[in-house]
Amino acid sequence: MGEKDSQYTEWKSRVNVRDNYKCRECGVKGNQAHHIKSWKDHPKLRFDINNGITLCLNCHKKHGHGGRPKVKDGKIVAFYLRYTTIEKLKEYSHKIKTSMSQAVEDLIENAKA
């Protein structure tokens, strides 16, 4: 396990324990640690417990999480649909089509060379 994996696991555990495993939005049992300020845009806050809240699956879905591709070496190798939204499916569908179109163009260009 890498350093960031263990830091994330520790952060998630601390957020859930602090919130007593209750969704901060609806109050039901939850274990989804959610970053208030995004992981991508706020790297310095990634492991700050004050930048996390516990959510249930349904509330986490409302924030647009779930249903994301697993990417390896720049290629989508799996797609998880656990609790995705239609909007996310449309977004990923567009990304896949765009990626495939570029791959076909590259193949054609390489065949010409």
N, C-alpha and C positions, 0 to 999 in steps of 0.2 A: 504494500500500500504506500503510495506516495505521500509526501508531507502535506500537500493540499488536501488529499483525501482524508487524512487523519484530522486535519484542522477543521474540515467541513463536518465530519462526523461528530467531533467534539462540539462545534458551534451548534449543530442541529440538536444534539442532546441537551445542551444548556438552555436553548430556547424552549424546547418542549417541557423540560423540568420546571423552568421558571413559570411557564404558563399552565402548569399542572395538566398538560396534555389536553387542554380545552381550546377549542377554536375561539380566537379573539373576536371573530365577527358574528358567529351565531350561537356560540356556547356549547356545542356538542363536542364529544370526544374527537380529538384530532391529533395527528402526528406529522403534519406537513409543515416543516419550518420554511417560512417565506421571507425573502429579503424585501424590506420596505423600499429601500433604494436598490436598484437593480445590480445584480452580480456583475454584469457586463460594463455598466457605466460608472460604477463606484468601487473599483478594486480595493481601495483602502478600507472599505467598510464590509468587505466580504465575511470576515470572521468576528465582527463586532456584534455582541449579543443584543445591543440596543437597536441594531438594524434588522432585527428579526422578530417575527410573530408566528405563533402556532395557528395553523388553519386546518379545517377538515378538508377532505378531498373535494367536496362540492364547492366550498368557498375558494379553494386554491384554483379550481377550474375557472371560476369567475375572473381570476386575475390572469387568465390565458396560459396556464401551465398544464402540462400533460400532452401526450401525443406528439412526441418529437422524434426526429430521426437519429439513429446512431450512425455516426460518420467515422470512417476509417480511411486514412490516406486520401482524403478528399472525396470519397465515394460513400453514398448512402448504402449501408449494409443491412439495416433493419429499420423498422418503423414501429413505434410503440403507440397504440391507440387507447391506452387505458382509460383516460377520461378527457379526451380532447374535445375541442369545439369544431363546429363546421368551418368557422373562419380560419382556424389553424390548418385544417385539412386543405382548404383552398389555397392558403399561402404556401404550404409545402408542395402541393400539386404543381403550382406555378414554378417554384424553385426547381423541382425535378424536371419539368418540361424544358425549362431554360437550360439546365445543366445538360440534359440529353441532346438538345439541339446543338449546343456548343460542341459536344463530343462528336456528333455526326459531322459537323462542319470541319472539325480537326481531322477526322478520318479522311474525308474527301480531299482536304488540302494536302495531307501526307501522301495520298495515293497519286496525286498529280506530280509530286516532286520526284 
